[in-house]
Amino acid sequence: MKKLLVLLFIPLILAACGSQKNDEPEKEVSGQMGEKTAVLTIDPVQKGASVQFQMSLKNRSDHDIEFTFNTSQKFELRVYDENGNEKYRYSKDRMFTQAIQSFVLKANETYDFQDTWSSGVEPGTYEVVVSFKGKAEGLKQITEKKMFQVK
């Protein structure tokens, strides 16, 4: 009887392990997009011993864009030193609501958001990488990078 059950489950397991189509869009840096439908900008501003990141997502098209999020996290921000070591990550030690959310960015409208890096900031050259977590039909993941100095 056990052999019969094992023989019945093998085809089910093999079917479940089959190839799946990956619907995840390729990563793309918005500053290098040919079309530039939605453009993400980052402005790192040193304020004493911290760095404030002022970010904007602008819809440069003539139609509304609906973004869908799988969680309450709208963006991911990471800071790397000159050696490529991660020095700060926005999502570290944070919890996000696991709920599908969406919002519409109207034509020519801008969505502004910000974050502050205040722990472990030392003088040096850094790269900030921001990825907007919203997905929209016809758009690849929107990511932007920028080098900056801390004095």
C-alpha positions in Angstrom: 0.0 0.0 0.0 2.9 2.4 0.9 4.5 1.7 -2.5 1.3 2.5 -4.3 1.0 5.9 -2.4 4.6 6.7 -3.2 4.1 5.9 -6.9 1.0 8.2 -7.0 2.8 11.1 -5.3 5.9 11.0 -7.6 4.0 12.4 -10.6 2.4 15.1 -8.5 5.8 16.2 -7.1 7.4 16.2 -10.5 4.5 18.3 -11.9 4.9 20.8 -9.1 8.6 21.1 -9.8 8.1 22.0 -13.5 9.3 25.3 -14.9 7.3 28.4 -14.1 7.2 31.6 -16.1 8.9 34.4 -14.1 6.6 37.5 -14.2 9.1 39.6 -12.3 10.2 42.5 -14.4 13.9 43.1 -15.2 15.5 45.7 -13.1 16.0 49.0 -14.8 17.5 52.3 -13.7 15.0 55.1 -14.3 17.7 57.6 -15.1 18.8 55.5 -18.1 15.3 54.6 -19.5 14.8 55.6 -23.1 11.2 56.4 -22.6 11.4 57.8 -19.0 7.7 57.3 -18.2 8.3 57.3 -14.5 11.5 58.9 -13.2 13.0 58.4 -9.7 15.3 61.1 -8.3 17.4 61.1 -5.1 18.8 64.1 -3.3 21.1 63.1 -0.4 21.5 66.1 2.0 23.9 66.0 4.9 22.4 67.5 8.1 25.0 67.4 10.8 25.8 63.8 11.7 23.0 62.4 9.5 22.0 62.2 5.8 18.5 62.9 4.7 17.4 61.3 1.4 14.8 63.3 -0.4 13.2 61.2 -3.2 10.7 61.9 -5.9 8.9 59.7 -8.4 7.5 61.7 -11.3 5.1 60.5 -13.9 6.3 62.1 -17.1 3.6 60.5 -19.3 0.3 61.9 -20.4 -1.7 59.0 -18.6 -2.2 57.9 -15.0 0.0 55.0 -13.7 -1.5 52.7 -11.1 1.1 51.2 -8.8 0.4 48.0 -6.8 2.4 47.1 -3.6 2.5 43.7 -1.9 3.3 45.3 1.4 3.1 48.7 3.1 6.8 49.2 2.0 6.9 51.7 -0.8 10.6 51.8 -1.4 14.0 50.2 -0.5 17.0 52.4 0.1 20.6 51.1 0.6 23.8 52.9 1.2 27.2 51.4 0.2 30.7 52.6 1.0 33.5 52.8 -1.5 34.3 49.1 -1.0 30.7 48.0 -1.7 29.9 47.3 1.9 26.3 47.9 2.9 26.2 50.6 5.6 22.5 51.3 5.8 19.3 49.7 4.6 15.9 51.3 5.1 14.0 48.0 5.7 16.4 46.6 8.3 14.7 46.1 11.6 11.4 47.3 10.3 8.1 45.4 9.8 5.7 46.1 7.0 2.0 45.2 6.8 1.4 42.3 4.4 -1.5 43.6 2.4 -1.9 44.5 -1.2 -2.2 48.2 -1.7 -2.3 50.5 -4.7 -2.2 54.2 -5.6 -2.5 56.1 -8.8 0.2 58.6 -9.9 -1.6 61.0 -12.2 -0.1 62.3 -15.4 2.8 64.8 -14.6 2.3 64.3 -10.9 5.1 63.8 -8.4 5.2 61.5 -5.4 7.7 62.7 -2.8 9.1 60.6 0.1 12.1 60.7 2.3 14.3 58.7 4.8 17.1 59.6 7.1 20.3 57.7 7.8 21.5 58.7 11.2 23.4 55.7 12.7 27.0 55.0 11.8 27.4 57.9 9.4 31.1 58.6 8.8 33.0 60.8 6.4 33.6 59.3 3.0 32.1 58.6 -0.4 29.0 56.5 -0.7 26.5 55.2 -3.2 22.8 55.3 -2.5 20.5 52.9 -4.4 16.7 53.3 -4.2 14.2 50.9 -5.6 10.5 51.9 -5.8 8.6 48.8 -4.7 5.4 49.5 -6.7 4.7 47.5 -9.8 2.8 48.9 -12.7 1.7 47.4 -16.0 4.2 47.9 -18.7 6.9 49.3 -16.4 10.0 47.6 -15.2 11.2 48.0 -11.6 12.2 51.7 -11.1 15.6 52.0 -9.5 18.0 55.0 -9.2 21.6 55.3 -8.0 23.6 58.3 -6.9 27.1 58.9 -5.5 27.5 61.4 -2.6 30.0 62.6 0.0 29.7 62.9 3.7 32.1 65.4 5.3 
